[in-house]
């Protein structure tokens, strides 16, 4: 911007005539403050641009050489960078799924029981001494030591018949059920169920105040009934300690799975799936013991191989079968789609 200058002091003096300088006003350019600031800013920017271009030239040149001859250009050393751990979606900690398999109840010793037949038990002769008769020599005589005719008679005399034992039914009347032998009663008490020679099936009832105890009762079920009142089923019913396992509980026994059961259908002759049910109790069944009902003595021998200790059935894991087994009526089986 151009502004007129002030009149000279000579023109202001009186009597002085006009000169050429006074004849025409003189205008002189003067830099404004805004112009100076703009010019300085542009110079500063231009200088920075020039310096930046000068600094980029060696870098561009080095990059070109590196692309052309990478083996001759030393690598640029970058400061070490600490890796930052990153968690992807796949690596995020996932809570373990809930337990899908059956719950183990512990390690059990497995035993076996069955319906004992009266005709399967051999009775021993009576242990009572024969009564003394007139032919027995008096004490102190030569024949008193068993020599002579008395010894020959004793050798040919038949043994005494087995001692009879009366089975009584429960109740105040103590009604007799049958006459049998002590050997059969001993087996019957241990197994819990027995078959008399006349075909009747008897179950142990429990202690009673009859002349002989325990008492028994006649049942109509083919295999007898368990302590819970349920009919027993070969290879499916087990006796348990009710303090440890509740009656009616389904159990899964891997030891039985895949084994062919003795006998014929529908009770035997099939491949077991490991599912059983707690249908019974027993006076000798305590703690971690599982007594498997196998129906008949022959089936018991066919399964175990011998009547002695069963080392193959010791410390066997037993599981809660509620997730893998089911009961429909009297049928126990594996659930569809289970393990």
FIRO-324864 format. One record per residue (C-alpha): x, y, z; residue in three letters; residue number from 1. Coordinates in steps of 0.1 Angstrom, whole numbers. Layout:
<atom <X, Y, Z>, "ALA", NUM>,
...
This chain:
<atom <0, 0, 0>, "UNK", 1>,
<atom <14, 35, -10>, "UNK", 2>,
<atom <6, 66, 11>, "UNK", 3>,
<atom <15, 104, 2>, "UNK", 4>,
<atom <44, 118, 21>, "UNK", 5>,
<atom <43, 149, 42>, "UNK", 6>,
<atom <51, 183, 26>, "UNK", 7>,
<atom <87, 194, 29>, "UNK", 8>,
<atom <96, 221, 55>, "UNK", 9>,
<atom <109, 244, 26>, "UNK", 10>,
<atom <74, 246, 12>, "UNK", 11>,
<atom <61, 257, 45>, "UNK", 12>,
<atom <86, 286, 47>, "UNK", 13>,
<atom <70, 320, 37>, "UNK", 14>,
<atom <84, 337, 6>, "UNK", 15>,
<atom <98, 307, -9>, "UNK", 16>,
<atom <86, 300, -44>, "UNK", 17>,
<atom <74, 268, -57>, "UNK", 18>,
<atom <100, 243, -69>, "UNK", 19>,
<atom <98, 211, -90>, "UNK", 20>,
<atom <96, 191, -59>, "UNK", 21>,
<atom <67, 212, -47>, "UNK", 22>,
<atom <50, 213, -80>, "UNK", 23>,
<atom <41, 175, -79>, "UNK", 24>,
<atom <36, 154, -48>, "UNK", 25>,
<atom <62, 126, -43>, "UNK", 26>,
<atom <50, 91, -33>, "UNK", 27>,
<atom <76, 66, -18>, "UNK", 28>,
<atom <68, 29, -12>, "UNK", 29>,
<atom <70, 18, 25>, "UNK", 30>,
<atom <67, -18, 36>, "UNK", 31>,
<atom <37, -25, 57>, "UNK", 32>,
<atom <40, -47, 88>, "UNK", 33>,
<atom <16, -74, 75>, "UNK", 34>,
<atom <37, -76, 43>, "UNK", 35>,
<atom <69, -81, 63>, "UNK", 36>,
<atom <53, -109, 84>, "UNK", 37>,
<atom <40, -127, 53>, "UNK", 38>,
<atom <73, -126, 36>, "UNK", 39>,
<atom <91, -139, 66>, "UNK", 40>,
<atom <67, -168, 70>, "UNK", 41>,
<atom <70, -177, 33>, "UNK", 42>,
<atom <108, -176, 36>, "UNK", 43>,
<atom <107, -199, 66>, "UNK", 44>,
<atom <84, -224, 49>, "UNK", 45>,
<atom <105, -224, 18>, "UNK", 46>,
<atom <137, -230, 37>, "UNK", 47>,
<atom <122, -259, 55>, "UNK", 48>,
<atom <110, -274, 23>, "UNK", 49>,
<atom <144, -271, 7>, "UNK", 50>,
<atom <161, -286, 37>, "UNK", 51>,
<atom <136, -315, 37>, "UNK", 52>,
<atom <143, -322, 0>, "UNK", 53>,
<atom <180, -322, 7>, "UNK", 54>,
<atom <176, -347, 35>, "UNK", 55>,
<atom <154, -371, 14>, "UNK", 56>,
<atom <178, -373, -15>, "UNK", 57>,
<atom <203, -396, 3>, "UNK", 58>,
<atom <175, -418, 16>, "UNK", 59>,
<atom <160, -422, -18>, "UNK", 60>,
<atom <194, -429, -32>, "UNK", 61>,
<atom <201, -455, -6>, "UNK", 62>,
<atom <167, -472, -11>, "UNK", 63>,
<atom <174, -474, -48>, "UNK", 64>,
<atom <208, -490, -42>, "UNK", 65>,
<atom <193, -514, -18>, "UNK", 66>,
<atom <167, -526, -42>, "UNK", 67>,
<atom <193, -530, -69>, "UNK", 68>,
<atom <221, -546, -48>, "UNK", 69>,
<atom <206, -558, -15>, "UNK", 70>,
<atom <237, -578, -6>, "UNK", 71>,
<atom <260, -547, -6>, "UNK", 72>,
<atom <238, -525, 16>, "UNK", 73>,
<atom <239, -532, 53>, "UNK", 74>,
<atom <205, -538, 69>, "UNK", 75>,
<atom <191, -510, 89>, "UNK", 76>,
<atom <192, -517, 126>, "UNK", 77>,
<atom <158, -511, 142>, "UNK", 78>,
<atom <155, -508, 180>, "UNK", 79>,
<atom <142, -540, 196>, "UNK", 80>,
<atom <104, -540, 200>, "UNK", 81>,
<atom <89, -560, 228>, "UNK", 82>,
<atom <61, -583, 215>, "UNK", 83>,
<atom <27, -574, 227>, "UNK", 84>,
<atom <8, -605, 236>, "UNK", 85>,
<atom <-25, -608, 217>, "UNK", 86>,
<atom <-53, -631, 224>, "UNK", 87>,
<atom <-73, -643, 195>, "UNK", 88>,
<atom <-108, -656, 196>, "UNK", 89>,
<atom <-96, -692, 193>, "UNK", 90>,
<atom <-70, -688, 220>, "UNK", 91>,
<atom <-93, -672, 246>, "UNK", 92>,
<atom <-95, -693, 278>, "UNK", 93>,
<atom <-126, -715, 276>, "UNK", 94>,
<atom <-141, -730, 307>, "UNK", 95>,
<atom <-140, -768, 306>, "UNK", 96>,
<atom <-173, -784, 297>, "UNK", 97>,
<atom <-194, -800, 324>, "UNK", 98>,
<atom <-187, -837, 331>, "UNK", 99>,
<atom <-206, -857, 305>, "UNK", 100>,
<atom <-197, -892, 315>, "UNK", 101>,
<atom <-210, -912, 345>, "UNK", 102>,
<atom <-198, -904, 380>, "UNK", 103>,
<atom <-176, -931, 395>, "UNK", 104>,
<atom <-189, -944, 429>, "UNK", 105>,
<atom <-157, -962, 438>, "UNK", 106>,
<atom <-139, -995, 435>, "UNK", 107>,
<atom <-160, -1025, 444>, "UNK", 108>,
<atom <-155, -1062, 449>, "UNK", 109>,
<atom <-181, -1081, 429>, "UNK", 110>,
<atom <-195, -1114, 442>, "UNK", 111>,
<atom <-223, -1136, 429>, "UNK", 112>,
<atom <-255, -1153, 442>, "UNK", 113>,
<atom <-282, -1175, 428>, "UNK", 114>,
<atom <-313, -1196, 435>, "UNK", 115>,
<atom <-301, -1227, 453>, "UNK", 116>,
<atom <-319, -1259, 447>, "UNK", 117>,
<atom <-326, -1284, 475>, "UNK", 118>,
<atom <-316, -1312, 452>, "UNK", 119>,
<atom <-282, -1295, 446>, "UNK", 120>,
<atom <-271, -1297, 482>, "UNK", 121>,
<atom <-257, -1329, 495>, "UNK", 122>,
<atom <-268, -1337, 530>, "UNK", 123>,
<atom <-244, -1352, 555>, "UNK", 124>,
<atom <-254, -1381, 577>, "UNK", 125>,
<atom <-266, -1373, 612>, "UNK", 126>,
<atom <-239, -1368, 638>, "UNK", 127>,
<atom <-260, -1384, 666>, "UNK", 128>,
<atom <-245, -1415, 683>, "UNK", 129>,
<atom <-264, -1447, 677>, "UNK", 130>,
<atom <-284, -1459, 707>, "UNK", 131>,
<atom <-268, -1486, 729>, "UNK", 132>,
<atom <-285, -1520, 725>, "UNK", 133>,
<atom <-282, -1553, 743>, "UNK", 134>,
<atom <-256, -1566, 719>, "UNK", 135>,
<atom <-230, -1540, 729>, "UNK", 136>,
<atom <-204, -1555, 753>, "UNK", 137>,
<atom <-201, -1541, 787>, "UNK", 138>,
<atom <-172, -1520, 796>, "UNK", 139>,
<atom <-141, -1539, 805>, "UNK", 140>,
<atom <-148, -1569, 784>, "UNK", 141>,
<atom <-127, -1578, 753>, "UNK", 142>,
<atom <-156, -1568, 730>, "UNK", 143>,
<atom <-157, -1533, 745>, "UNK", 144>,
<atom <-129, -1521, 722>, "UNK", 145>,
<atom <-149, -1528, 690>, "UNK", 146>,
<atom <-136, -1562, 682>, "UNK", 147>,
<atom <-156, -1593, 673>, "UNK", 148>,
<atom <-192, -1594, 662>, "UNK", 149>,
<atom <-200, -1558, 672>, "UNK", 150>,
<atom <-174, -1544, 649>, "UNK", 151>,
<atom <-187, -1564, 619>, "UNK", 152>,
<atom <-222, -1553, 626>, "UNK", 153>,
<atom <-211, -1516, 628>, "UNK", 154>,
<atom <-193, -1520, 594>, "UNK", 155>,
<atom <-225, -1531, 576>, "UNK", 156>,
<atom <-250, -1509, 594>, "UNK", 157>,
<atom <-264, -1481, 571>, "UNK", 158>,
<atom <-256, -1445, 581>, "UNK", 159>,
<atom <-283, -1425, 599>, "UNK", 160>,
<atom <-305, -1403, 577>, "UNK", 161>,
<atom <-297, -1366, 577>, "UNK", 162>,
<atom <-312, -1346, 605>, "UNK", 163>,
<atom <-344, -1328, 595>, "UNK", 164>,
<atom <-348, -1291, 598>, "UNK", 165>,
<atom <-382, -1273, 597>, "UNK", 166>,
<atom <-386, -1241, 578>, "UNK", 167>,
<atom <-412, -1218, 594>, "UNK", 168>,
<atom <-432, -1190, 579>, "UNK", 169>,
<atom <-433, -1155, 594>, "UNK", 170>,
<atom <-461, -1145, 618>, "UNK", 171>,
<atom <-472, -1154, 652>, "UNK", 172>,
<atom <-485, -1188, 641>, "UNK", 173>,
<atom <-451, -1200, 630>, "UNK", 174>,
<atom <-467, -1222, 604>, "UNK", 175>,
<atom <-442, -1248, 591>, "UNK", 176>,
<atom <-433, -1246, 554>, "UNK", 177>,
<atom <-413, -1277, 547>, "UNK", 178>,
<atom <-389, -1303, 563>, "UNK", 179>,
<atom <-354, -1301, 548>, "UNK", 180>,
<atom <-318, -1305, 558>, "UNK", 181>,
<atom <-295, -1282, 577>, "UNK", 182>,
<atom <-271, -1281, 548>, "UNK", 183>,
<atom <-298, -1268, 525>, "UNK", 184>,
<atom <-309, -1242, 551>, "UNK", 185>,
<atom <-273, -1230, 554>, "UNK", 186>,
<atom <-271, -1225, 516>, "UNK", 187>,
<atom <-306, -1210, 515>, "UNK", 188>,
<atom <-298, -1185, 542>, "UNK", 189>,
<atom <-266, -1174, 524>, "UNK", 190>,
<atom <-282, -1171, 489>, "UNK", 191>,
<atom <-315, -1157, 501>, "UNK", 192>,
<atom <-337, -1177, 476>, "UNK", 193>,
<atom <-341, -1214, 472>, "UNK", 194>,
<atom <-361, -1240, 454>, "UNK", 195>,
<atom <-377, -1269, 473>, "UNK", 196>,
<atom <-379, -1303, 458>, "UNK", 197>,
<atom <-416, -1299, 453>, "UNK", 198>,
<atom <-410, -1268, 431>, "UNK", 199>,
<atom <-419, -1241, 455>, "UNK", 200>,
<atom <-396, -1210, 457>, "UNK", 201>,
<atom <-388, -1197, 492>, "UNK", 202>,
<atom <-372, -1164, 501>, "UNK", 203>,
<atom <-356, -1155, 534>, "UNK", 204>,
<atom <-379, -1133, 555>, "UNK", 205>,
<atom <-357, -1125, 585>, "UNK", 206>,
<atom <-352, -1133, 622>, "UNK", 207>,
<atom <-383, -1146, 640>, "UNK", 208>,
<atom <-394, -1161, 673>, "UNK", 209>,
<atom <-402, -1195, 658>, "UNK", 210>,
<atom <-385, -1227, 670>, "UNK", 211>,
<atom <-360, -1222, 641>, "UNK", 212>,
<atom <-349, -1188, 629>, "UNK", 213>,
<atom <-347, -1171, 604>, "UNK", 214>,
<atom <-381, -1175, 589>, "UNK", 215>,
<atom <-389, -1179, 552>, "UNK", 216>,
<atom <-419, -1173, 530>, "UNK", 217>,
<atom <-431, -1188, 497>, "UNK", 218>,
<atom <-430, -1165, 467>, "UNK", 219>,
<atom <-446, -1167, 433>, "UNK", 220>,
<atom <-419, -1149, 412>, "UNK", 221>,
<atom <-397, -1171, 391>, "UNK", 222>,
<atom <-365, -1159, 406>, "UNK", 223>,
<atom <-376, -1146, 440>, "UNK", 224>,
<atom <-377, -1110, 452>, "UNK", 225>,
<atom <-351, -1087, 466>, "UNK", 226>,
<atom <-349, -1067, 498>, "UNK", 227>,
<atom <-367, -1038, 482>, "UNK", 228>,
<atom <-397, -1060, 472>, "UNK", 229>,
<atom <-387, -1060, 435>, "UNK", 230>,
<atom <-385, -1093, 414>, "UNK", 231>,
<atom <-350, -1104, 408>, "UNK", 232>,
<atom <-336, -1106, 373>, "UNK", 233>,
<atom <-305, -1127, 364>, "UNK", 234>,
<atom <-275, -1106, 355>, "UNK", 235>,
<atom <-294, -1074, 361>, "UNK", 236>,
<atom <-302, -1073, 398>, "UNK", 237>,
<atom <-275, -1066, 423>, "UNK", 238>,
<atom <-275, -1066, 461>, "UNK", 239>,
<atom <-259, -1035, 477>, "UNK", 240>,
<atom <-253, -1019, 511>, "UNK", 241>,
<atom <-282, -995, 513>, "UNK", 242>,
<atom <-261, -972, 535>, "UNK", 243>,
<atom <-239, -966, 504>, "UNK", 244>,
<atom <-262, -971, 475>, "UNK", 245>,
<atom <-299, -964, 475>, "UNK", 246>,
<atom <-322, -992, 465>, "UNK", 247>,
<atom <-335, -988, 430>, "UNK", 248>,
<atom <-304, -970, 417>, "UNK", 249>,
<atom <-291, -977, 382>, "UNK", 250>,
<atom <-255, -987, 381>, "UNK", 251>,
<atom <-230, -990, 353>, "UNK", 252>,
<atom <-203, -1018, 356>, "UNK", 253>,
<atom <-178, -1018, 328>, "UNK", 254>,
<atom <-165, -1052, 338>, "UNK", 255>,
<atom <-198, -1068, 325>, "UNK", 256>,
<atom <-199, -1049, 293>, "UNK", 257>,
<atom <-191, -1071, 263>, "UNK", 258>,
<atom <-194, -1104, 282>, "UNK", 259>,
<atom <-217, -1130, 270>, "UNK", 260>,
<atom <-240, -1142, 298>, "UNK", 261>,
<atom <-245, -1179, 303>, "UNK", 262>,
<atom <-279, -1196, 298>, "UNK", 263>,
<atom <-305, -1191, 272>, "UNK", 264>,
<atom <-328, -1161, 263>, "UNK", 265>,
<atom <-346, -1143, 277>, "UNK", 266>,
<atom <-325, -1145, 309>, "UNK", 267>,
<atom <-291, -1154, 294>, "UNK", 268>,
<atom <-273, -1159, 261>, "UNK", 269>,
<atom <-268, -1122, 253>, "UNK", 270>,
<atom <-239, -1097, 254>, "UNK", 271>,
<atom <-241, -1075, 285>, "UNK", 272>,
<atom <-241, -1037, 282>, "UNK", 273>,
<atom <-229, -1031, 318>, "UNK", 274>,
<atom <-262, -1018, 332>, "UNK", 275>,
<atom <-276, -1032, 364>, "UNK", 276>,
<atom <-300, -1021, 392>, "UNK", 277>,
<atom <-298, -1022, 430>, "UNK", 278>,
<atom <-328, -1045, 437>, "UNK", 279>,
<atom <-316, -1063, 468>, "UNK", 280>,
<atom <-297, -1062, 501>, "UNK", 281>,
<atom <-279, -1089, 520>, "UNK", 282>,
<atom <-267, -1095, 555>, "UNK", 283>,
<atom <-231, -1101, 542>, "UNK", 284>,
<atom <-231, -1073, 517>, "UNK", 285>,
<atom <-212, -1044, 533>, "UNK", 286>,
<atom <-196, -1012, 521>, "UNK", 287>,
<atom <-180, -1015, 486>, "UNK", 288>,
<atom <-194, -1048, 477>, "UNK", 289>,
<atom <-217, -1056, 448>, "UNK", 290>,
<atom <-235, -1090, 448>, "UNK", 291>,
<atom <-247, -1098, 412>, "UNK", 292>,
<atom <-277, -1122, 410>, "UNK", 293>,
<atom <-269, -1148, 383>, "UNK", 294>,
<atom <-300, -1170, 385>, "UNK", 295>,
<atom <-287, -1206, 388>, "UNK", 296>,
<atom <-257, -1223, 402>, "UNK", 297>,
<atom <-248, -1236, 367>, "UNK", 298>,
<atom <-248, -1201, 353>, "UNK", 299>,
<atom <-226, -1190, 382>, "UNK", 300>,
<atom <-201, -1216, 373>, "UNK", 301>,
<atom <-203, -1208, 336>, "UNK", 302>,
<atom <-196, -1172, 343>, "UNK", 303>,
<atom <-169, -1175, 370>, "UNK", 304>,
<atom <-153, -1208, 360>, "UNK", 305>,
<atom <-150, -1221, 395>, "UNK", 306>,
<atom <-167, -1216, 429>, "UNK", 307>,
<atom <-136, -1202, 446>, "UNK", 308>,
<atom <-124, -1165, 450>, "UNK", 309>,
<atom <-129, -1144, 419>, "UNK", 310>,
<atom <-97, -1124, 416>, "UNK", 311>,
<atom <-109, -1110, 382>, "UNK", 312>,
<atom <-138, -1093, 400>, "UNK", 313>,
<atom <-118, -1074, 426>, "UNK", 314>,
<atom <-115, -1036, 429>, "UNK", 315>,
<atom <-138, -1030, 399>, "UNK", 316>,
<atom <-149, -994, 392>, "UNK", 317>,
<atom <-186, -989, 394>, "UNK", 318>,
<atom <-204, -958, 381>, "UNK", 319>,
<atom <-237, -940, 386>, "UNK", 320>,
<atom <-258, -953, 358>, "UNK", 321>,
<atom <-285, -927, 357>, "UNK", 322>,
<atom <-270, -910, 326>, "UNK", 323>,
<atom <-263, -942, 306>, "UNK", 324>,
<atom <-289, -967, 317>, "UNK", 325>,
<atom <-326, -968, 319>, "UNK", 326>,
<atom <-354, -990, 332>, "UNK", 327>,
<atom <-386, -995, 313>, "UNK", 328>,
<atom <-409, -1018, 334>, "UNK", 329>,
<atom <-387, -1047, 343>, "UNK", 330>,
<atom <-363, -1042, 314>, "UNK", 331>,
<atom <-329, -1027, 322>, "UNK", 332>,
<atom <-309, -1015, 292>, "UNK", 333>,
<atom <-285, -989, 279>, "UNK", 334>,
<atom <-298, -955, 268>, "UNK", 335>,
<atom <-297, -948, 231>, "UNK", 336>,
<atom <-267, -926, 223>, "UNK", 337>,
<atom <-250, -930, 256>, "UNK", 338>,
<atom <-213, -939, 259>, "UNK", 339>,
